[in-house]
Amino acid sequence: MQNNLSKADIDELYAILKEAEEGMKISIQTQYGTYNYKITQMKVVEASDVSVLDRPTDGSTICTLTTCINSGKQRLIVVGTLENK
């Protein structure tokens, strides 16, 4: 499978993360199906904070999206919890 996203597509995708709000939906389509997530957490962390990539301890399935903000000094973290596939 070929990756068809250009840099412009990726820049646009992550630019809209700044407009996301808790409760909004995220749908990710793959060759295995569509996965639907609900945004359950948004936060800003320092660029060096990698704890946001830890797996949940409660067994939930999540999607974590990150983008740089404040000239790369911080990261906006958007976490979605799987609702259904």
Residue pairs with C-beta under 8 A, 6 or more apart in sequence:
1 31
5 13
14 65
14 67
15 67
17 65
17 67
17 76
17 78
18 67
18 69
18 76
20 39
20 42
20 78
21 39
21 42
22 39
22 40
22 41
22 42
23 38
23 39
24 38
24 39
25 36
25 37
25 38
25 39
25 83
26 36
26 37
26 38
26 39
26 63
26 65
26 78
26 80
27 34
27 35
27 36
27 37
28 34
28 35
28 37
28 63
29 35
33 85
34 85
35 63
35 82
35 85
36 82
36 83
36 84
36 85
37 62
37 63
37 80
37 81
37 82
37 83
38 80
38 81
38 83
39 78
39 79
39 80
40 62
40 79
40 80
40 81
41 77
41 78
41 79
42 76
42 77
42 78
42 79
43 52
43 76
43 77
44 69
44 74
44 75
44 76
44 77
45 51
45 52
45 74
45 75
45 77
46 73
46 74
46 75
47 68
47 72
47 73
47 74
47 75
49 75
52 64
52 66
52 75
52 77
52 79
53 64
56 62
60 81
60 82
61 81
61 82
62 79
62 80
62 81
62 82
63 79
63 80
63 82
64 77
64 78
64 79
64 80
65 77
65 78
65 79
65 80
66 75
66 76
66 77
66 78
67 75
67 76
68 74
68 75
68 76
69 75
69 76
